[in-house]
Amino acid sequence: MSVIVYFSHQGETLLEGRHQQVSFGNTEVVAKTIAKKLNYDLVKLIPEEPYAVDYQTTLSRAKIELRDKSLPRISLIKHDFQTDDEIFLGYPIWWGTLPMVMRSFLKQVDLSEKKLYPFCTHEGSGFGRSLQDLGKLLPETEIQKGLAIRGSRVTCAQCAIDNWLCQKA
């Protein structure tokens, strides 16, 4: 079995250099697109202390969490990952890597000997150093080729998503 786990920030985001309001975070748009195409379950990571709607406030908090290596608590996840062979892992790139919320999840769940398909949204940094960080966090996990999508282009990323999923098969 397979599952899609993602964290996404909704509210204000940076799109093409401008702050804009979004109903769904960019990563959530990609996660839902993949789930619809593959008919996989979705697991949304929700921090117990929500991030601010304001993008700059969120980035300030994210910078402090990264600097202090603090792991935000996440709401209880009601999914048994032991039955999954493949995990799709989606996150925004914050400060050049995956958010600490994602690290909280990775500390709680054993993904050893599973295939991990990372995908991220960004505004110009691609994966940043997140793939290297995933490799350090998950040395027993088989990290596959990932997909990085510019956040401002998530609504027209169907072709990129399709191509990535075809390479997985």
Accessible surface in RSA format (square Angstrom, percent):
REM  Atomic radii and reference values for relative SASA: ProtOr
REM  Chains: A
REM  Algorithm: Lee & Richards
REM  Probe-radius: 1.40
REM  Slices: 20
REM RES _ NUM      All-atoms   Total-Side   Main-Chain    Non-polar    All polar
REM                ABS   REL    ABS   REL    ABS   REL    ABS   REL    ABS   REL
RES MET A   1   136.74  70.8 103.07  68.2  33.67  80.2  89.68  76.2  47.06  62.3
RES SER A   2    16.52  14.0   7.43   9.9   9.09  20.9   0.26   0.5  16.26  22.8
RES VAL A   3     0.00   0.0   0.00   0.0   0.00   0.0   0.00   0.0   0.00   0.0
RES ILE A   4     0.00   0.0   0.00   0.0   0.00   0.0   0.00   0.0   0.00   0.0
RES VAL A   5     0.00   0.0   0.00   0.0   0.00   0.0   0.00   0.0   0.00   0.0
RES TYR A   6     5.61   2.6   5.61   3.2   0.00   0.0   0.03   0.0   5.58   6.9
RES PHE A   7     4.73   2.4   4.73   2.9   0.00   0.0   4.73   2.9   0.00   0.0
RES SER A   8    10.86   9.2   0.94   1.2   9.92  22.9   0.51   1.1  10.35  14.5
RES HIS A   9    20.78  11.4  11.56   8.0   9.22  23.6  13.41  13.8   7.38   8.6
RES GLN A  10    90.88  50.8  85.19  62.3   5.69  13.5  23.85  50.8  67.03  50.8
RES GLY A  11     8.58  10.6   0.00   N/A   8.58  10.6   8.31  22.8   0.27   0.6
RES GLU A  12    30.41  17.5  30.36  23.0   0.05   0.1   0.57   1.1  29.84  24.4
RES THR A  13    14.95  10.6  14.95  15.2   0.00   0.0   1.55   2.1  13.40  20.3
RES LEU A  14    48.99  27.3  47.41  33.9   1.58   4.0  47.41  33.3   1.58   4.2
RES LEU A  15    23.91  13.3  23.91  17.1   0.00   0.0  23.91  16.8   0.00   0.0
RES GLU A  16   108.63  62.4  81.72  61.8  26.90  64.1  35.04  67.8  73.58  60.1
RES GLY A  17    61.29  75.6   0.00   N/A  61.29  75.6  30.17  82.8  31.12  69.7
RES ARG A  18   144.29  60.6 140.52  71.6   3.77   9.0  66.70  91.2  77.59  47.0
RES HIS A  19    81.50  44.5  54.59  37.9  26.91  68.8  33.05  34.1  48.45  56.4
RES GLN A  20    57.13  31.9  50.76  37.1   6.37  15.2  25.74  54.8  31.40  23.8
RES GLN A  21   126.71  70.9 100.01  73.1  26.70  63.6  63.49 135.1  63.22  47.9
RES VAL A  22    32.39  21.3  19.01  17.2  13.37  32.2  26.50  23.0   5.89  16.0
RES SER A  23    90.32  76.3  65.79  87.8  24.54  56.5  36.00  76.7  54.33  76.1
RES PHE A  24   106.43  53.2 100.42  62.2   6.02  15.7 100.42  60.9   6.02  17.2
RES GLY A  25     0.44   0.5   0.00   N/A   0.44   0.5   0.44   1.2   0.00   0.0
RES ASN A  26    20.33  14.0  16.32  15.8   4.01   9.6   2.36   5.7  17.97  17.4
RES THR A  27     1.55   1.1   0.90   0.9   0.65   1.6   0.00   0.0   1.55   2.3
RES GLU A  28     7.65   4.4   7.65   5.8   0.00   0.0   0.10   0.2   7.55   6.2
RES VAL A  29    42.50  28.0  38.26  34.6   4.24  10.2  41.66  36.2   0.83   2.3
RES VAL A  30     1.17   0.8   0.71   0.6   0.46   1.1   1.17   1.0   0.00   0.0
RES ALA A  31     0.00   0.0   0.00   0.0   0.00   0.0   0.00   0.0   0.00   0.0
RES LYS A  32    85.52  41.7  80.91  49.6   4.61  11.0  55.65  50.1  29.87  31.8
RES THR A  33    22.60  16.1  17.20  17.4   5.40  12.9   9.51  12.8  13.09  19.8
RES ILE A  34     0.00   0.0   0.00   0.0   0.00   0.0   0.00   0.0   0.00   0.0
RES ALA A  35    10.32   9.5   7.74  12.0   2.58   5.9   8.01  11.3   2.31   6.1
RES LYS A  36   182.86  89.2 155.17  95.2  27.69  65.9 107.45  96.7  75.42  80.3
RES LYS A  37    89.65  43.7  52.59  32.3  37.06  88.2  30.03  27.0  59.63  63.5
RES LEU A  38    49.29  27.4  33.23  23.8  16.05  40.4  37.34  26.2  11.95  32.2
RES ASN A  39   139.34  96.1 117.48 113.5  21.87  52.6  27.72  66.7 111.62 107.9
RES TYR A  40    54.13  25.3  40.62  23.1  13.51  35.2  27.59  20.7  26.54  32.7
RES ASP A  41    81.10  56.8  74.24  73.9   6.87  16.2  16.92  39.8  64.19  64.0
RES LEU A  42    66.99  37.3  37.50  26.8  29.49  74.1  37.50  26.3  29.49  79.4
RES VAL A  43    16.67  11.0  13.53  12.2   3.14   7.6  16.67  14.5   0.00   0.0
RES LYS A  44    74.42  36.3  56.96  35.0  17.45  41.6  33.02  29.7  41.39  44.1
RES LEU A  45     2.11   1.2   0.00   0.0   2.11   5.3   0.76   0.5   1.35   3.6
RES ILE A  46    88.98  50.6  87.14  64.9   1.84   4.4  87.53  63.0   1.44   3.9
RES PRO A  47    12.37   9.0  10.33   9.4   2.03   7.4  10.33   8.5   2.03  12.6
RES GLU A  48    92.19  52.9  63.88  48.3  28.30  67.4  30.49  59.0  61.69  50.4
RES GLU A  49   118.72  68.2 114.03  86.3   4.69  11.2  43.00  83.2  75.72  61.8
RES PRO A  50   102.02  74.4  88.95  81.1  13.07  47.5  90.39  74.6  11.63  72.3
RES TYR A  51    20.98   9.8   3.54   2.0  17.44  45.4   3.58   2.7  17.40  21.5
RES ALA A  52    36.55  33.6  21.74  33.5  14.82  33.7  32.99  46.5   3.56   9.4
RES VAL A  53    92.10  60.6  87.36  79.1   4.73  11.4  87.79  76.3   4.30  11.7
RES ASP A  54    62.06  43.5  57.15  56.9   4.92  11.6  29.56  69.6  32.50  32.4
RES TYR A  55    25.97  12.1  25.97  14.8   0.00   0.0   4.52   3.4  21.45  26.4
RES GLN A  56    97.34  54.4  96.97  70.9   0.37   0.9  44.34  94.4  53.01  40.2
RES THR A  57    73.17  52.0  67.81  68.7   5.36  12.8  49.64  66.7  23.53  35.6
RES THR A  58     0.44   0.3   0.00   0.0   0.44   1.0   0.44   0.6   0.00   0.0
RES LEU A  59    28.03  15.6  28.03  20.1   0.00   0.0  28.03  19.7   0.00   0.0
RES SER A  60    61.19  51.7  55.95  74.7   5.25  12.1  30.17  64.2  31.02  43.5
RES ARG A  61    47.72  20.0  44.31  22.6   3.41   8.1  36.50  49.9  11.22   6.8
RES ALA A  62     5.70   5.2   3.48   5.4   2.21   5.0   3.92   5.5   1.78   4.7
RES LYS A  63   111.96  54.6 111.35  68.3   0.61   1.5  63.23  56.9  48.73  51.9
RES ILE A  64    85.55  48.7  85.40  63.6   0.15   0.4  85.55  61.6   0.00   0.0
RES GLU A  65    13.71   7.9  13.71  10.4   0.00   0.0   9.40  18.2   4.31   3.5
RES LEU A  66    40.21  22.4  35.31  25.3   4.90  12.3  35.31  24.8   4.90  13.2
RES ARG A  67   164.77  69.2 136.61  69.6  28.16  67.1  77.52 105.9  87.25  52.9
RES ASP A  68    78.59  55.1  50.15  49.9  28.44  67.2  23.35  55.0  55.24  55.1
RES LYS A  69   160.87  78.5 144.61  88.7  16.26  38.7  98.35  88.5  62.52  66.6
RES SER A  70    49.79  42.1  42.43  56.6   7.36  17.0  43.67  93.0   6.12   8.6
RES LEU A  71    75.48  42.0  50.84  36.4  24.64  61.9  51.18  35.9  24.30  65.4
RES PRO A  72    17.83  13.0   4.51   4.1  13.31  48.4  17.01  14.0   0.82   5.1
RES ARG A  73   176.04  73.9 166.22  84.7   9.81  23.4  68.00  92.9 108.04  65.5
RES ILE A  74    11.35   6.5   0.56   0.4  10.78  26.0   0.56   0.4  10.78  29.3
RES SER A  75    44.59  37.7  38.98  52.0   5.61  12.9  26.05  55.5  18.54  26.0
RES LEU A  76   151.11  84.2 119.77  85.7  31.34  78.8 126.31  88.7  24.80  66.7
RES ILE A  77    34.45  19.6  14.15  10.5  20.31  48.9  17.14  12.3  17.31  47.0
RES LYS A  78   187.05  91.3 143.80  88.2  43.25 103.0  97.18  87.5  89.87  95.7
RES HIS A  79    43.31  23.7  20.93  14.5  22.39  57.3  15.92  16.4  27.39  31.9
RES ASP A  80    82.35  57.7  69.07  68.8  13.27  31.4  40.50  95.3  41.84  41.7
RES PHE A  81    12.71   6.4   9.25   5.7   3.46   9.0   9.37   5.7   3.34   9.6
RES GLN A  82   159.61  89.2 134.22  98.1  25.38  60.4  44.02  93.7 115.58  87.7
RES THR A  83    74.78  53.2  57.43  58.2  17.35  41.4  60.46  81.2  14.31  21.6
RES ASP A  84     0.78   0.5   0.02   0.0   0.76   1.8   0.00   0.0   0.78   0.8
RES ASP A  85    96.63  67.7  91.91  91.5   4.72  11.2  27.85  65.5  68.78  68.6
RES GLU A  86    27.71  15.9  27.71  21.0   0.00   0.0   8.43  16.3  19.28  15.7
RES ILE A  87     0.37   0.2   0.37   0.3   0.00   0.0   0.37   0.3   0.00   0.0
RES PHE A  88     0.20   0.1   0.20   0.1   0.00   0.0   0.20   0.1   0.00   0.0
RES LEU A  89     0.00   0.0   0.00   0.0   0.00   0.0   0.00   0.0   0.00   0.0
RES GLY A  90     0.00   0.0   0.00   N/A   0.00   0.0   0.00   0.0   0.00   0.0
RES TYR A  91     0.00   0.0   0.00   0.0   0.00   0.0   0.00   0.0   0.00   0.0
RES PRO A  92    14.82  10.8  14.82  13.5   0.00   0.0  14.82  12.2   0.00   0.0
RES ILE A  93    19.77  11.3   3.54   2.6  16.23  39.1   3.54   2.5  16.23  44.1
RES TRP A  94    11.06   4.4   8.31   4.0   2.75   6.5   4.81   2.6   6.24  10.1
RES TRP A  95   106.83  42.9  84.15  40.7  22.67  53.2  93.85  50.0  12.97  21.0
RES GLY A  96    23.70  29.2   0.00   N/A  23.70  29.2  17.24  47.3   6.46  14.5
RES THR A  97     0.29   0.2   0.29   0.3   0.00   0.0   0.29   0.4   0.00   0.0
RES LEU A  98     1.16   0.6   0.00   0.0   1.16   2.9   0.00   0.0   1.16   3.1
RES PRO A  99     3.82   2.8   0.05   0.0   3.77  13.7   3.82   3.2   0.00   0.0
RES MET A 100    10.51   5.4   8.32   5.5   2.19   5.2   8.14   6.9   2.37   3.1
RES VAL A 101     0.00   0.0   0.00   0.0   0.00   0.0   0.00   0.0   0.00   0.0
RES MET A 102     0.00   0.0   0.00   0.0   0.00   0.0   0.00   0.0   0.00   0.0
RES ARG A 103    35.24  14.8  35.24  18.0   0.01   0.0   3.18   4.3  32.06  19.4
RES SER A 104     5.09   4.3   2.81   3.7   2.29   5.3   4.09   8.7   1.00   1.4
RES PHE A 105     0.00   0.0   0.00   0.0   0.00   0.0   0.00   0.0   0.00   0.0
RES LEU A 106    12.26   6.8   1.50   1.1  10.76  27.0   1.89   1.3  10.37  27.9
RES LYS A 107   136.95  66.8 101.49  62.3  35.46  84.4  57.12  51.4  79.83  85.0
RES GLN A 108   113.81  63.6  75.18  54.9  38.63  92.0  38.19  81.3  75.62  57.4
RES VAL A 109    24.56  16.2  15.78  14.3   8.78  21.2  19.99  17.4   4.57  12.4
RES ASP A 110   106.48  74.6  85.93  85.5  20.56  48.6  44.45 104.6  62.04  61.9
RES LEU A 111     2.42   1.3   0.00   0.0   2.42   6.1   0.00   0.0   2.42   6.5
RES SER A 112    45.67  38.6  33.93  45.3  11.73  27.0  16.23  34.6  29.43  41.2
RES GLU A 113   160.28  92.0 122.62  92.8  37.66  89.7  48.63  94.1 111.65  91.2
RES LYS A 114    23.33  11.4  21.63  13.3   1.70   4.0   9.82   8.8  13.51  14.4
RES LYS A 115    84.30  41.1  83.93  51.5   0.38   0.9  32.13  28.9  52.17  55.6
RES LEU A 116     0.27   0.1   0.27   0.2   0.00   0.0   0.27   0.2   0.00   0.0
RES TYR A 117    11.33   5.3  11.33   6.4   0.00   0.0   6.03   4.5   5.31   6.5
RES PRO A 118     0.00   0.0   0.00   0.0   0.00   0.0   0.00   0.0   0.00   0.0
RES PHE A 119     0.51   0.3   0.51   0.3   0.00   0.0   0.51   0.3   0.00   0.0
RES CYS A 120     0.74   0.6   0.00   0.0   0.74   1.7   0.00   0.0   0.74   0.8
RES THR A 121     5.83   4.1   4.38   4.4   1.45   3.4   1.38   1.8   4.45   6.7
RES HIS A 122    25.52  13.9  16.67  11.6   8.86  22.7  20.04  20.7   5.49   6.4
RES GLU A 123    51.36  29.5  21.97  16.6  29.39  70.0  22.25  43.0  29.12  23.8
RES GLY A 124    47.71  58.8   0.00   N/A  47.71  58.8  14.92  40.9  32.79  73.4
RES SER A 125    63.06  53.3  35.70  47.6  27.36  63.0  44.19  94.1  18.87  26.4
RES GLY A 126    20.88  25.7   0.00   N/A  20.88  25.7  18.97  52.1   1.91   4.3
RES PHE A 127    29.33  14.7  24.25  15.0   5.08  13.2  24.25  14.7   5.08  14.5
RES GLY A 128    36.50  45.0   0.00   N/A  36.50  45.0  17.87  49.0  18.64  41.7
RES ARG A 129   109.09  45.8 107.16  54.6   1.92   4.6  50.64  69.2  58.44  35.4
RES SER A 130     0.00   0.0   0.00   0.0   0.00   0.0   0.00   0.0   0.00   0.0
RES LEU A 131    61.23  34.1  55.84  39.9   5.40  13.6  56.22  39.5   5.01  13.5
RES GLN A 132   109.63  61.3  98.90  72.3  10.73  25.5  53.92 114.8  55.70  42.2
RES ASP A 133    15.02  10.5  14.11  14.0   0.91   2.2   2.43   5.7  12.59  12.6
RES LEU A 134     0.00   0.0   0.00   0.0   0.00   0.0   0.00   0.0   0.00   0.0
RES GLY A 135    31.98  39.4   0.00   N/A  31.98  39.4  24.23  66.5   7.75  17.3
RES LYS A 136   163.34  79.7 135.26  83.0  28.08  66.9  94.95  85.5  68.39  72.8
RES LEU A 137    49.51  27.6  25.59  18.3  23.93  60.1  29.25  20.5  20.26  54.5
RES LEU A 138    13.39   7.5   9.58   6.9   3.81   9.6  12.09   8.5   1.30   3.5
RES PRO A 139   102.80  74.9  70.20  64.0  32.60 118.5  76.00  62.7  26.80 166.6
RES GLU A 140   113.30  65.0 100.05  75.7  13.25  31.5  35.14  68.0  78.16  63.8
RES THR A 141    14.77  10.5   1.39   1.4  13.37  31.9   1.27   1.7  13.50  20.4
RES GLU A 142    96.78  55.6  88.49  66.9   8.30  19.8  40.28  77.9  56.50  46.1
RES ILE A 143    54.61  31.1  24.31  18.1  30.31  73.0  24.31  17.5  30.31  82.2
RES GLN A 144    44.25  24.7  35.55  26.0   8.69  20.7   6.10  13.0  38.14  28.9
RES LYS A 145   143.34  69.9 123.58  75.8  19.75  47.0  97.27  87.6  46.07  49.1
RES GLY A 146    13.15  16.2   0.00   N/A  13.15  16.2   0.00   0.0  13.15  29.4
RES LEU A 147    20.35  11.3  19.11  13.7   1.24   3.1  20.30  14.3   0.05   0.1
RES ALA A 148    37.80  34.8  13.37  20.6  24.43  55.6  13.37  18.8  24.43  64.7
RES ILE A 149     8.78   5.0   6.31   4.7   2.48   6.0   8.78   6.3   0.00   0.0
RES ARG A 150    75.72  31.8  70.82  36.1   4.90  11.7   8.11  11.1  67.61  41.0
RES GLY A 151     2.84   3.5   0.00   N/A   2.84   3.5   1.28   3.5   1.56   3.5
RES SER A 152    28.70  24.2   2.74   3.7  25.96  59.8   5.15  11.0  23.55  33.0
RES ARG A 153   129.64  54.4 129.56  66.0   0.09   0.2  36.36  49.7  93.29  56.5
RES VAL A 154    10.41   6.9   5.91   5.4   4.50  10.8   5.91   5.1   4.50  12.2
RES THR A 155   115.56  82.2  88.23  89.5  27.33  65.1  69.09  92.8  46.47  70.3
RES CYS A 156    97.35  73.6  68.56  76.5  28.79  67.7  41.99 106.4  55.36  59.7
RES ALA A 157     7.53   6.9   2.84   4.4   4.69  10.7   7.53  10.6   0.00   0.0
RES GLN A 158    84.90  47.5  84.81  62.0   0.08   0.2  47.04 100.1  37.85  28.7
RES CYS A 159    88.22  66.7  82.54  92.1   5.68  13.3  38.25  96.9  49.97  53.9
RES ALA A 160    43.26  39.8  33.63  51.9   9.63  21.9  39.77  56.0   3.49   9.2
RES ILE A 161     1.33   0.8   1.33   1.0   0.00   0.0   1.33   1.0   0.00   0.0
RES ASP A 162    54.26  38.0  52.00  51.8   2.26   5.4  22.21  52.3  32.05  32.0
RES ASN A 163    82.00  56.6  79.64  77.0   2.36   5.7  17.92  43.1  64.09  61.9
RES TRP A 164    13.10   5.3  10.11   4.9   2.99   7.0   9.57   5.1   3.53   5.7
RES LEU A 165    18.68  10.4  12.75   9.1   5.93  14.9  13.11   9.2   5.57  15.0
RES CYS A 166    95.01  71.9  76.79  85.6  18.23  42.8  27.85  70.6  67.17  72.4
RES GLN A 167   109.98  61.5  77.18  56.4  32.80  78.1  45.07  95.9  64.91  49.2
RES LYS A 168    56.13  27.4  28.79  17.7  27.34  65.1  13.43  12.1  42.70  45.5
RES ALA A 169   117.17 107.7  54.00  83.3  63.17 143.7  86.34 121.6  30.83  81.7
END  Absolute sums over single chains surface
CHAIN  1 A     8707.9       6830.8       1877.1       4522.2       4185.8
END  Absolute sums over all chains
TOTAL          8707.9       6830.8       1877.1       4522.2       4185.8
